[in-house]
């Protein structure tokens, strides 16, 4: 995969933006001011904007513009439209956004083509308003709230649809605040997040009351090379073990599953590594989510511009077109490939992780 001089090293423990833009409205919230103060203490250039429009002033060269945007963190205010929650099948009842955008450099990025504009990461200063709006959705979802198989999870809120909140946690504190808030919420509910990062130390001492499930997003080493700027997979599994030992329900998000040459050996080894990392944990509450690689024509065009020369196969081999309920198209693996993948994962997970519940396959 082609590299870029401004791309973070994959073994860097924490992401730190080069600059932070803080809107005028964001500075009106204590959480926004705390983020700005924390960034300044870390040596980040903090730019207080005179208004609420993000002035990016990016270079004309697309690759330089991409690098500059990826190195920028903006602190903004989530408007009412962002605080009206949307269902997020098959993961959870509702999507709750603490931020939008991700500092990682994954050449299959799910956000490419989904979020408009340059790929800067935006975090929300009005976290209290976001959280205070959640009780209105209690019992209203259809994925877990009314599911026979997943009703025990309660009403679920997915915090990592449009971001990786753990990646941003050292500078925002938003994830810790949300976990503590859910811990105080005396209701049948669960906060969910998945991550390719591993710095869980700030989360281990929180009074979570078992109402937050962390999942590690993992891929075998052969395919983790497509996940630039993230924590090594072994570190992610170690972080998951630490969270499980801290009483958190945990999970594995094996995604995206890539049916490239050698995939059986690669994913078989990954499942064994996960089993070893989670061995001998008393009361382990473990789920597995299985998500195959797919892409839309629009996202492929964006990814090709971001990561020219990537070895990730998006040629259309072993693919078929799937039309979504919204009329858009995605390229997914064909029926024979999907059947072989699913049979393999269900068999291997049952053998290596018999206590795990597979939540869904897609």
Order of alpha helices (4+ residues) and beta strands (2+ residues): beta-alpha-beta-alpha-beta-alpha-beta-beta-beta-beta-beta-alpha-beta-alpha-alpha-beta-alpha-beta-alpha-beta-alpha-beta-alpha-beta-alpha-beta-beta-alpha-beta
